Amino acid sequence: MLRGEMRVCQLTALFLLASSVARPVSASDTCTIMYRVSAGLEVTDTRFGKGDQVVDNLSGSLLVEYRQKDGVVVDGKVKILHYSMYESFKLETIVDVTTTMHHYAPRCGGVDEPSWRQPSDPGFPKSCRYSGHGRGVATGELNLEAGTITWAKCKAAPSYWAKGNQAYTPAQKSKGKGCLNDMHVVGNIHCDGKLACKMGGLVSGDNPQFDVWNQPLIHGPPESESSVRVTSDLSTIRTPGERKDGYQSYNLPNDSPSRTWFGFAAKRNDSSSFTTCP
């Protein structure tokens, strides 16, 4: 073989090798949908059941990134870029407890750790808006035919499954791409009373809240449904209404003697500039 012919063969082989390597995903290969979230919160296992409560229609937002091909969303990897829900409610029992706080991941209006805690603080928002920070905080797999998004693996803290009302706290560690990473709670719980507040793990007056953890997206116990439902047009994402143990979808950590759960339905928001999927 002549030297020139050998050179052509080498270049051809290199070209074939390069074309066989997976092409990195570019911005044009993805699109996003912003959703309006309607969340439900359930507080259980409080002392004598006096603080047990179900709160519906909590507002929030969810931004999901999808794969697309030729302008059409296709099966494959999805990312949660943003999640938020705003809790503002009052419990009136043997003691009055007013909860006003935000859950969000990873940032609230572009801020990781805001200075505000109480509604009276300067800058306290009514919603934690997405500011364009595009790092994914959870990943999953979209299957349009099945109508599901199945979250990637999340190794939940053992206490996530515990039945004790003081076992699962924000200090317990979970990890994995299927966790909702960098979940924050920021706000305040105001308790009117002394002994009754103490029984609930609160001080009389204001109880400013700030914690960060990785939130498992697992509809435990382990044999429970492991996916969220999504409509074929991607207009709605819905967590299972109830786990097999009777609670809402996800177990939220807290430092009070109680257990807290949440689930949500998310509806596509076409008025958002972050909705770019067709």
N, C-alpha and C positions, 0 to 999 in steps of 0.2 A: 504494500500500500504506500502510495506517495505521501510525503509529509503534509501537503495541502489537504489531501483527502482525510488523513488522520485528524487534522485540526478541525475539519468540518464535522467529523463523527463525534469528537469530544464536545464541541459546542452544542451539537444536537442532543447528546446525552445530558448535558447540563441543563438545557432548556426543558427536557422531559422531566428531569428530577425536580426542577423548580416548579413546574406546573402541577406536580403531584403533591406539593406541600400545601397544607391547608392555608387558605388566604385569611388574614386577620379580618375581623369584623370591622367595617367602617361605619361612619355615621349614616351613610345612605342605606346600609343594610338593616337599620333599626328604625323604629318609630315609637312614640310614647302616647299613652292615654292617661289623662287626669280624670280621676273619679271623685264624686261627692260621696262621702262615707256617712252612713247612718249606723251608729254603733249601739250596742247594748252592754250594760255593765251590771254585774250581779255580785253582791256582797253576801257571803254566807259564813256560818260557823262562828258568829260573834257570841260574846258572853250572854248566855240565856236567850240567844236569838234576838236580843233587843235592837241590834244594829243591822240585822239582815235587811236587804233592800234590793230591788230590781229597778234599774233606771234605763229607759229606752230613748231612742231618737237623739243620741248624742251626735253632734255634728263633727265632721272631720274631712280629711282628704287622703287620697292614695294615688301615687304616680307609678305606673308600670311601663317598663320598656319591653317591646316585643321585637322578634326577628321579622323581617319582611323580605320578599323577593318579588321583583317586578311590580312594586307598589301594593303588594297584598301580604297581609300577615300570615305567616306559616308556623307550623309546629316547630318547637325547639326551645331554647333557653329564654327565660324571662327574668327580669330583675325588678325588684321593688326599689325605686329611687327615693321614695318619700312616703311616710305614713304619719297621720296625726289624728287625734280625737280630743275634744274639749269637754271636760266634765264640770258642770255647774249645777249642783242640786243640794237640797237640805233634807236632813233626817230629823224628824220631830218625834221623839219618844220620851224616855225618862230624862233625856238630855238633848239639846239641840246641837246638831253637828252640820256645819255648812262646808261643803267641799267645792273648791274652785281651782282647777288645775288642768294642765295640758300633758298629754302623752304624745311623744313625737320621736321620729327617727329619720335622719340623724340630726337635723337642725330645725330650729323654729325661726322662720324669717331670716335665714342666713346666719343665725347665732347659735353656737353650740351650747354655751352656758350663760343664759340671760341673767341680768341682775335682779329682775323682778321676781317676786314670790306671791305677793298679795294683790288682789284686784285694784287696790288703791295706789300701788306702786306705779311710778311713771313708766309708760311703755308697755303695760300689761295688755296683751292682745286678746281679741276674741277668737282668733284662729291662728294656728301655726302654718303660715303659708310657705310654699316651696319657692326657693330663690334661685334655682338653676344649678345648684350643687349636684352634679350628676353621678356621684359614686353610689354604686349599688349597695343596699343594706341587707338584701336577701335575694336568693336565686331559686328558681324552680324550672319546671319543664311543662310547656303548654302542649296539650293534646286536644286539638279542636274536635276531632271525631268523638272522643269520649266526653268532651265538655269539661275538662279538668285542668287545673294547674296543681302539680304535685311538687311540694317543696323539697329542696335538696336535704341532705342529711344534717340534722341538728342533734348534737349530743347534749341532751337536757341534763341539768343538775338533778341528782337523785331525788332531791326534795320537791321537784316539780310534780312528782307523783304522790307525794305524802298527803295523808289525810289530816295530819295535825294542823291546827290553825296558826301555828307560829313557826312552822318548819321552812316554808319557802319565802325567802327574803331577797332583796336586790343584791345582797352580798354573795348569794349562791351563784356559781359559775356554770354557764352553758356556752357551747361553742359549735360553730359550723356554718356553712353557707346557707343552710335552711333555717337558721335562726334569724329573727329580725334584729340585726346587730345595732348597737348604740341606741337602744330604746331609752328615752328619757322620761322622767316625770318631774314637772316643775309646777309649783303653785302653793296652795295653802289649805289647811283644814282647820277651821275655827270651831272650838268646842266650848259650849257654855255650861259650866258646872265644875265640880271638883272631884268627888269620889267617882261619879259615873264616868267622867273623862279618863280618870286614872285606870279604871277597869278596862277601858277601851284602848289603853296604851297611848293615851294622849295627855297633854297638859291642858289645863284650863286656859282658854284664850287661843292665840295663834300657834299653829304647828306648821312652819314653813317646810316645803317638801323639795328635795332635789336628790335624784338617784339616776344612775345609768347602769344598764345591764343588757345582755343579749337575750331577747325574748323568744323562747321556743314557739314555733308555729306547728304544734303537735296537738291533735285532737285526742289526747289521751283518755283512757288507758291505751296501752300500745295496740290493742286489737281494734281500736276505733278507726273511723274513716281518716285517711291521711291526705286528702286532697280538698281543695276548694272547688266549687262549681263555677264555671264561666259559660256564658251564652255564646252561641256560634258567631254572633256579630260583635262579641267582646264588649257589649254594652253594660253587662252586669257581672260582678264577681260577688259570690256569697259564701261565707263560711257556714259549716253545718250548724243548724239551729240548736242542736243539743248533742252533747257527747253521750256515750253509752252509760256514763255514770250520772247523767241527768243534769250536768252543768253546761254553761255556755262554752264556746269553742276553746279559748285559751286561758291558762292559769296565769294571772298577773301576780308578781311578788309584792309583798308589803310588809311593813314592820309592826303592824298592829295585830292583836290576836283575832285573826279572821282570815278568810280566803276570798279572793277576788277573781272574777272571770269576765272575759269580754268576747264578743263576736261582732261581725259587721256585715252589712250589705253595701256594696259600692256601685254607684250608677255613673256611667260615662258623662263627662262634663265637656260638651263641645264648645262652650264659650271660653274655655281656658286656652291660652296661647301655647300651653304645653301639650295639648292634644294634637298630635301630628299624624296619627294613623288614619288611613282613609275609612 
